[in-house]
Amino acid sequence: MSKSPTTHAPTRGTPGPQHVQPTRTTASAKVATRKRRVESQPASGKIEPKQRLQLIAQAAYFIAERRGFAPGNELEDWLQAEAEIEACLKAALQ
C-alpha cells in the first residue's frame, strides 16, 4: 500500500485572509476616506463642482453624526462642512 502525496487544503470554517476583520473603526475609516478623497484631487487644485458638493455633503453628514443627528442645525452643518472643505482644498494648493 503506497501513500499518496498529502495536499493541504484549507479547513472548512477556518477563516482565511479574506475573512480578517478590519482593525479600524467604521468612523475612523469614514474620516480616512474623506481625507483621501480630498488629497487625491488633481495637483492643479481644480475639482469639478459635482465633486466639491459631494465632499461638502459627506462632511456635513459626519458633522451631523457627531452631534447625534439632532434636527434644526442642518444649515449650520452644511456651512461648517463647506468651510472645512474649502480650507482643505486651499491647503492642498499651498
ROVOGU-53247 format. One record per residue: x, y, z of N, C-alpha, C in turn; residue number from 0. Coordinates in Angstrom, 3 decimals, decimal comma, always signed. Last residue first. Layout:
# residues N
+----------+----------+----------+----------+----------+----------+----------+----------+----------+-----+
:      n.u :      n.v :      n.w :     ca.u :     ca.v :     ca.w :      c.u :      c.v :      c.w :  nr :
+----------+----------+----------+----------+----------+----------+----------+----------+----------+-----+
:        X :        Y :        Z :        X :        Y :        Z :        X :        Y :        Z : NUM :
...
+----------+----------+----------+----------+----------+----------+----------+----------+----------+-----+
END
This chain:
# residues 94
+----------+----------+----------+----------+----------+----------+----------+----------+----------+-----+
:      n.u :      n.v :      n.w :     ca.u :     ca.v :     ca.w :      c.u :      c.v :      c.w :  nr :
+----------+----------+----------+----------+----------+----------+----------+----------+----------+-----+
:   -1,318 :  +74,882 :   -1,499 :   -0,082 :  +75,501 :   -0,992 :   +1,031 :  +74,524 :   -0,835 :  93 :
:   -3,483 :  +73,381 :   -2,192 :   -2,857 :  +74,207 :   -3,230 :   -1,515 :  +74,758 :   -2,786 :  92 :
:   -4,347 :  +72,275 :   +0,159 :   -3,769 :  +71,376 :   -0,840 :   -3,064 :  +72,152 :   -1,956 :  91 :
:   -5,496 :  +74,449 :   +1,401 :   -4,241 :  +73,932 :   +1,939 :   -3,556 :  +73,005 :   +0,937 :  90 :
:   -7,836 :  +74,610 :   -0,142 :   -6,878 :  +75,722 :   -0,168 :   -5,513 :  +75,260 :   +0,334 :  89 :
:   -9,066 :  +72,228 :   +0,598 :   -8,683 :  +72,451 :   -0,796 :   -7,655 :  +73,563 :   -0,917 :  88 :
:   -9,457 :  +72,705 :   +3,338 :   -8,661 :  +71,557 :   +2,882 :   -8,181 :  +71,752 :   +1,451 :  87 :
:  -11,133 :  +74,957 :   +3,231 :   -9,826 :  +75,048 :   +3,888 :   -8,908 :  +73,909 :   +3,443 :  86 :
:  -13,356 :  +73,822 :   +1,950 :  -12,631 :  +74,923 :   +1,306 :  -11,234 :  +75,078 :   +1,906 :  85 :
:  -14,105 :  +72,001 :   +3,938 :  -13,671 :  +71,515 :   +2,628 :  -12,888 :  +72,593 :   +1,893 :  84 :
:  -14,826 :  +73,766 :   +6,038 :  -13,778 :  +72,754 :   +6,223 :  -13,224 :  +72,268 :   +4,884 :  83 :
:  -16,923 :  +75,246 :   +4,872 :  -15,700 :  +75,930 :   +5,320 :  -14,543 :  +74,948 :   +5,479 :  82 :
:  -18,774 :  +73,189 :   +4,463 :  -18,272 :  +73,958 :   +3,324 :  -16,966 :  +74,666 :   +3,687 :  81 :
:  -19,274 :  +72,429 :   +7,096 :  -18,654 :  +71,475 :   +6,174 :  -18,051 :  +72,198 :   +4,978 :  80 :
:  -20,538 :  +74,754 :   +8,000 :  -19,293 :  +74,318 :   +8,628 :  -18,546 :  +73,358 :   +7,708 :  79 :
:  -22,791 :  +74,722 :   +6,330 :  -21,853 :  +75,846 :   +6,268 :  -20,505 :  +75,487 :   +6,893 :  78 :
:  -24,022 :  +72,312 :   +7,150 :  -23,591 :  +72,495 :   +5,767 :  -22,543 :  +73,605 :   +5,671 :  77 :
:  -24,577 :  +72,857 :   +9,848 :  -23,733 :  +71,706 :   +9,478 :  -23,167 :  +71,893 :   +8,076 :  76 :
:  -26,313 :  +75,023 :   +9,561 :  -25,024 :  +75,223 :  +10,233 :  -24,059 :  +74,083 :   +9,896 :  75 :
:  -28,441 :  +73,665 :   +8,309 :  -27,751 :  +74,747 :   +7,617 :  -26,379 :  +75,006 :   +8,240 :  74 :
:  -29,210 :  +71,812 :  +10,319 :  -28,745 :  +71,360 :   +9,014 :  -27,954 :  +72,435 :   +8,273 :  73 :
:  -30,252 :  +71,908 :  +12,845 :  -28,931 :  +72,505 :  +12,630 :  -28,366 :  +72,156 :  +11,250 :  72 :
:  -32,650 :  +70,559 :  +13,186 :  -32,635 :  +72,007 :  +13,355 :  -31,301 :  +72,668 :  +13,083 :  71 :
:  -32,211 :  +67,427 :  +15,013 :  -32,760 :  +68,268 :  +13,947 :  -32,615 :  +69,759 :  +14,256 :  70 :
:  -29,302 :  +65,581 :  +15,707 :  -30,375 :  +66,402 :  +16,276 :  -30,895 :  +67,345 :  +15,188 :  69 :
:  -27,327 :  +63,713 :  +15,104 :  -28,389 :  +63,973 :  +14,130 :  -29,574 :  +64,750 :  +14,714 :  68 :
:  -25,211 :  +63,760 :  +16,922 :  -26,339 :  +62,867 :  +17,159 :  -27,534 :  +63,088 :  +16,252 :  67 :
:  -22,994 :  +65,163 :  +16,258 :  -23,913 :  +65,801 :  +17,207 :  -25,197 :  +65,004 :  +17,384 :  66 :
:  -21,774 :  +63,484 :  +14,429 :  -21,079 :  +63,775 :  +15,695 :  -21,996 :  +64,424 :  +16,723 :  65 :
:  -23,616 :  +63,645 :  +12,302 :  -23,451 :  +62,382 :  +13,045 :  -22,798 :  +62,621 :  +14,403 :  64 :
:  -23,142 :  +66,208 :  +11,358 :  -24,447 :  +65,885 :  +11,952 :  -24,368 :  +64,608 :  +12,786 :  63 :
:  -20,553 :  +65,743 :  +10,392 :  -20,777 :  +66,758 :  +11,424 :  -22,095 :  +66,480 :  +12,140 :  62 :
:  -21,070 :  +63,848 :   +8,425 :  -20,242 :  +63,480 :   +9,578 :  -20,382 :  +64,480 :  +10,719 :  61 :
:  -22,636 :  +65,412 :   +6,663 :  -23,186 :  +64,189 :   +7,273 :  -22,391 :  +63,821 :   +8,529 :  60 :
:  -20,784 :  +67,302 :   +5,869 :  -21,955 :  +67,730 :   +6,642 :  -22,610 :  +66,539 :   +7,339 :  59 :
:  -19,067 :  +65,675 :   +4,362 :  -18,560 :  +66,311 :   +5,582 :  -19,722 :  +66,763 :   +6,471 :  58 :
:  -20,816 :  +65,036 :   +2,260 :  -20,273 :  +63,977 :   +3,117 :  -19,755 :  +64,556 :   +4,433 :  57 :
:  -21,262 :  +67,565 :   +1,172 :  -22,389 :  +66,772 :   +1,689 :  -21,903 :  +65,681 :   +2,630 :  56 :
:  -18,651 :  +68,228 :   +0,371 :  -19,335 :  +69,040 :   +1,375 :  -20,485 :  +68,250 :   +2,003 :  55 :
:  -18,188 :  +66,257 :   -1,574 :  -17,310 :  +66,363 :   -0,406 :  -18,000 :  +67,141 :   +0,719 :  54 :
:  -20,220 :  +66,887 :   -3,407 :  -20,202 :  +65,579 :   -2,753 :  -19,334 :  +65,603 :   -1,492 :  53 :
:  -19,406 :  +69,439 :   -4,222 :  -20,666 :  +69,282 :   -3,495 :  -20,745 :  +67,942 :   -2,771 :  52 :
:  -17,026 :  +68,700 :   -5,550 :  -16,984 :  +69,621 :   -4,402 :  -18,255 :  +69,483 :   -3,562 :  51 :
:  -18,031 :  +67,162 :   -7,637 :  -17,159 :  +66,549 :   -6,633 :  -17,116 :  +67,398 :   -5,365 :  50 :
:  -19,437 :  +69,155 :   -9,034 :  -20,158 :  +67,996 :   -8,513 :  -19,350 :  +67,293 :   -7,420 :  49 :
:  -17,380 :  +70,880 :   -9,845 :  -18,382 :  +71,344 :   -8,878 :  -19,160 :  +70,184 :   -8,245 :  48 :
:  -14,159 :  +69,325 :   -9,948 :  -15,468 :  +69,543 :  -10,555 :  -16,445 :  +70,024 :   -9,486 :  47 :
:  -11,255 :  +71,110 :   -8,995 :  -12,129 :  +69,954 :   -8,906 :  -13,466 :  +70,319 :   -9,530 :  46 :
:   -7,977 :  +72,128 :   -9,118 :   -9,293 :  +72,278 :   -9,733 :  -10,066 :  +70,985 :   -9,554 :  45 :
:   -5,480 :  +71,644 :   -8,275 :   -6,417 :  +72,163 :   -7,292 :   -7,812 :  +72,348 :   -7,841 :  44 :
:   -3,535 :  +70,466 :   -9,743 :   -3,871 :  +71,836 :  -10,109 :   -4,846 :  +72,459 :   -9,117 :  43 :
:   -3,463 :  +67,867 :   -8,921 :   -2,479 :  +68,778 :   -8,356 :   -2,810 :  +70,232 :   -8,672 :  42 :
:   -6,728 :  +66,466 :   -8,277 :   -5,636 :  +66,841 :   -9,173 :   -4,731 :  +67,894 :   -8,554 :  41 :
:   -7,256 :  +64,744 :   -5,164 :   -7,684 :  +65,662 :   -6,203 :   -6,482 :  +66,028 :   -7,073 :  40 :
:   -6,664 :  +63,211 :   -2,987 :   -6,489 :  +62,602 :   -4,295 :   -6,954 :  +63,500 :   -5,431 :  39 :
:   -7,328 :  +64,571 :   -0,686 :   -5,921 :  +64,502 :   -1,056 :   -5,724 :  +63,980 :   -2,469 :  38 :
:  -10,067 :  +64,122 :   -0,621 :   -9,585 :  +65,487 :   -0,765 :   -8,147 :  +65,468 :   -1,248 :  37 :
:  -10,075 :  +61,341 :   -0,290 :  -10,721 :  +61,938 :   -1,454 :  -10,235 :  +63,358 :   -1,681 :  36 :
:   -8,777 :  +61,051 :   +2,159 :   -8,161 :  +60,508 :   +0,965 :   -8,768 :  +61,131 :   -0,286 :  35 :
:  -10,664 :  +62,149 :   +3,891 :   -9,383 :  +62,818 :   +3,720 :   -8,697 :  +62,350 :   +2,441 :  34 :
:  -12,715 :  +60,231 :   +3,630 :  -12,977 :  +61,626 :   +3,290 :  -11,663 :  +62,352 :   +3,040 :  33 :
:  -11,386 :  +57,974 :   +4,578 :  -11,877 :  +58,007 :   +3,210 :  -12,109 :  +59,433 :   +2,761 :  32 :
:  -10,941 :  +58,715 :   +7,225 :   -9,799 :  +58,461 :   +6,355 :  -10,215 :  +58,510 :   +4,891 :  31 :
:  -13,589 :  +58,827 :   +8,074 :  -12,777 :  +60,046 :   +8,086 :  -11,586 :  +59,877 :   +7,165 :  30 :
:  -14,284 :  +56,141 :   +7,806 :  -15,003 :  +57,159 :   +7,049 :  -14,197 :  +58,445 :   +6,972 :  29 :
:  -12,559 :  +54,957 :   +9,632 :  -12,441 :  +54,593 :   +8,224 :  -13,133 :  +55,630 :   +7,356 :  28 :
:  -13,524 :  +55,969 :  +11,987 :  -12,189 :  +56,392 :  +11,550 :  -11,958 :  +56,041 :  +10,096 :  27 :
:  -16,052 :  +54,687 :  +12,002 :  -15,959 :  +56,155 :  +11,980 :  -14,585 :  +56,606 :  +11,490 :  26 :
:  -15,397 :  +51,965 :  +12,142 :  -16,105 :  +52,485 :  +10,985 :  -15,961 :  +54,000 :  +10,883 :  25 :
:  -12,040 :  +51,385 :  +13,262 :  -13,478 :  +51,511 :  +13,494 :  -14,113 :  +52,119 :  +12,259 :  24 :
:   -9,620 :  +49,094 :  +12,016 :  -10,114 :  +50,449 :  +12,226 :  -11,602 :  +50,427 :  +12,493 :  23 :
:   -9,177 :  +46,468 :  +11,417 :   -8,881 :  +46,900 :  +12,784 :   -9,382 :  +48,315 :  +13,055 :  22 :
:  -11,376 :  +44,249 :   +9,661 :  -10,522 :  +45,433 :   +9,713 :  -10,336 :  +45,885 :  +11,156 :  21 :
:  -11,138 :  +40,692 :   +9,904 :  -11,893 :  +41,905 :  +10,175 :  -10,945 :  +43,099 :  +10,204 :  20 :
:  -10,503 :  +38,355 :   +7,431 :   -9,944 :  +39,109 :   +8,549 :  -10,726 :  +40,404 :   +8,704 :  19 :
:  -11,154 :  +36,826 :   +5,283 :  -12,157 :  +36,963 :   +6,325 :  -11,664 :  +37,764 :   +7,530 :  18 :
:   -9,026 :  +36,480 :   +3,603 :  -10,109 :  +37,329 :   +3,132 :  -11,181 :  +37,553 :   +4,182 :  17 :
:   -7,371 :  +34,653 :   +4,920 :   -7,021 :  +36,072 :   +4,930 :   -8,155 :  +36,981 :   +4,471 :  16 :
:   -9,899 :  +32,460 :   +6,294 :   -8,661 :  +32,734 :   +5,583 :   -8,382 :  +34,218 :   +5,630 :  15 :
:  -11,334 :  +30,812 :   +9,042 :  -11,270 :  +31,996 :   +8,195 :   -9,898 :  +32,147 :   +7,567 :  14 :
:  -12,532 :  +27,612 :   +8,919 :  -11,385 :  +28,397 :   +9,364 :  -11,270 :  +29,617 :   +8,467 :  13 :
:  -14,550 :  +26,287 :   +7,672 :  -14,879 :  +27,014 :   +8,889 :  -13,728 :  +27,854 :   +9,418 :  12 :
:  -12,464 :  +23,693 :   +6,447 :  -13,746 :  +24,402 :   +6,431 :  -13,992 :  +25,087 :   +7,758 :  11 :
:   -9,059 :  +24,219 :   +5,843 :  -10,078 :  +23,554 :   +6,645 :  -11,353 :  +24,365 :   +6,592 :  10 :
:   -7,450 :  +24,177 :   +2,675 :   -7,949 :  +24,910 :   +3,843 :   -9,059 :  +24,144 :   +4,547 :   9 :
:   -5,303 :  +21,407 :   +2,000 :   -6,440 :  +22,236 :   +1,634 :   -6,918 :  +22,989 :   +2,864 :   8 :
:   -2,483 :  +20,073 :   +1,189 :   -3,005 :  +20,848 :   +2,307 :   -4,093 :  +21,785 :   +1,811 :   7 :
:   -2,053 :  +16,768 :   +0,186 :   -2,259 :  +18,171 :   -0,203 :   -2,907 :  +18,881 :   +0,968 :   6 :
:   +0,254 :  +14,181 :   +0,261 :   -0,758 :  +14,921 :   +1,014 :   -0,842 :  +16,344 :   +0,485 :   5 :
:   +0,635 :  +11,546 :   -2,084 :   +1,105 :  +12,819 :   -1,512 :   -0,058 :  +13,563 :   -0,846 :   4 :
:   -0,293 :   +8,281 :   -0,929 :   -0,361 :   +9,348 :   -1,925 :   +0,102 :  +10,649 :   -1,278 :   3 :
:   +1,485 :   +5,399 :   -0,072 :   +0,841 :   +6,626 :   +0,386 :   +0,836 :   +7,648 :   -0,744 :   2 :
:   +0,739 :   +2,076 :   -1,021 :   +1,567 :   +3,274 :   -1,098 :   +0,768 :   +4,485 :   -0,654 :   1 :
:   +0,838 :   -1,170 :   +0,000 :   +0,000 :   +0,000 :   +0,000 :   +0,888 :   +1,240 :   +0,000 :   0 :
+----------+----------+----------+----------+----------+----------+----------+----------+----------+-----+
END
